[in-house]
Amino acid sequence: MTKYRKSRAFTLVEIMLSVVIFTIGIIAIMSLFPLSLRDVARARVMTQAAFLCQAKTEEYLGKPGDTVPDYVNSNGTFEPEFPDFTYVVRKYPYSGTQGSTTYDSQALWEIHVSVFHTINNRQSPLVEHFALKGCIGEQKGF
């Protein structure tokens, strides 16, 4: 007496369906790679811009207050290490508002540093830093 075993295998339709599902999943994942590469490149540029902006802010905060002109630099470049980056540094007299009264200071200045890059066609700054610079004790004649 022979016993017959029931064959247990996948049918061709089941295999084709699983291959189609697998292919759709792989295509979806592969379509995300260019987007992730673009975002990684943008994040690298943003990090470099933040460091360059902070360094330029520290450079101008380290100068004596009476040697920093009103419009410090309107079109600066970070040559030769970072040729795609440009910066703008501006100095404004500080004025503070308390309630409805505005106080203008002769001893404080606002330093604005903006860093631009070709990633957004230099339309808007990637990074901006604002800092207050005190000029007390640095004024001539005192």
C-alpha positions in Angstrom: 0.0 0.0 0.0 1.2 3.3 -1.0 0.3 6.5 0.6 -0.2 9.5 -1.5 1.2 12.8 -0.1 -0.6 16.0 -1.0 1.8 18.3 -2.8 2.2 21.7 -1.0 3.7 24.3 -3.2 3.1 27.8 -4.3 1.2 28.4 -7.5 2.4 30.5 -10.3 -0.2 33.2 -9.6 0.9 33.5 -6.0 4.6 33.9 -7.0 3.7 36.5 -9.6 1.6 38.5 -7.2 4.4 38.5 -4.6 6.9 39.6 -7.2 4.6 42.5 -8.2 4.2 43.6 -4.6 7.9 43.3 -3.9 8.7 45.4 -7.1 6.3 48.2 -6.1 7.9 48.4 -2.7 11.4 48.5 -4.1 10.4 51.2 -6.6 8.8 53.3 -3.8 12.0 53.0 -1.7 14.3 53.8 -4.6 12.3 57.0 -5.4 13.1 58.3 -2.0 16.9 58.2 -2.5 17.2 61.3 -4.7 15.1 63.3 -2.2 17.2 62.1 0.7 20.4 63.0 -1.1 19.1 66.5 -1.8 18.1 67.0 1.8 21.5 65.8 3.1 23.3 68.2 0.7 21.0 71.1 1.9 21.6 70.2 5.6 25.4 70.3 5.0 25.1 73.7 3.3 22.9 75.0 6.2 25.4 73.8 8.8 28.3 75.4 7.0 26.3 78.7 6.7 25.6 78.7 10.4 29.2 78.2 11.3 30.4 80.9 8.8 27.8 83.3 10.1 28.8 82.8 13.7 32.4 83.2 12.8 31.8 86.5 11.0 29.7 87.7 13.9 32.4 86.9 16.3 35.0 88.6 14.1 33.0 91.9 14.1 32.1 91.7 17.8 35.9 91.4 18.5 36.7 94.7 16.8 36.6 98.0 18.8 33.3 99.8 18.4 34.7 103.0 16.9 36.5 101.1 14.1 33.3 99.3 12.8 31.8 101.5 10.0 28.0 101.9 9.7 27.7 99.7 6.6 30.5 97.2 7.3 30.3 95.0 4.2 27.5 94.8 1.7 29.0 92.0 -0.5 31.5 89.9 1.3 32.8 86.6 0.1 34.5 83.7 2.0 37.2 83.1 -0.5 38.8 80.7 -1.3 37.5 77.9 1.0 33.8 78.7 0.6 33.3 80.4 -2.8 29.6 79.7 -3.0 28.9 81.7 0.2 28.5 85.4 0.5 27.7 87.6 3.5 26.3 91.0 4.4 27.2 92.7 7.7 25.3 95.8 8.8 25.6 98.0 11.9 22.6 99.9 13.3 22.2 102.1 16.3 20.4 100.3 19.0 17.0 101.5 20.1 14.9 99.9 22.8 11.2 100.3 23.5 9.8 100.1 27.0 6.0 100.7 27.0 5.4 103.6 24.6 8.8 105.2 25.2 11.7 104.5 22.7 15.3 104.9 24.0 18.1 105.4 21.6 21.5 104.3 22.8 24.8 105.9 21.8 26.8 103.1 23.4 25.1 100.0 21.9 25.0 98.9 18.3 23.2 96.1 16.6 25.3 93.9 14.3 23.4 92.0 11.7 25.2 89.3 9.7 23.4 87.4 6.9 24.9 84.5 4.9 23.7 83.7 1.4 24.3 80.7 -0.8 23.6 79.6 -4.4 21.3 76.9 -3.1 18.4 79.4 -3.0 19.8 81.7 -5.7 20.8 84.3 -3.0 17.2 85.4 -2.8 17.0 85.2 1.0 19.7 84.6 3.6 20.2 81.0 4.8 21.3 82.1 8.2 21.1 85.4 10.1 22.7 86.4 13.4 21.9 89.5 15.4 24.1 90.7 18.2 24.4 93.7 20.4 27.8 95.3 20.6 28.7 97.6 23.5 30.9 100.5 22.8 31.2 101.7 26.4 34.8 102.6 27.2 35.8 102.4 23.5 34.7 105.9 22.6 37.4 108.4 21.8 38.2 110.9 24.4 37.3 108.8 27.4 
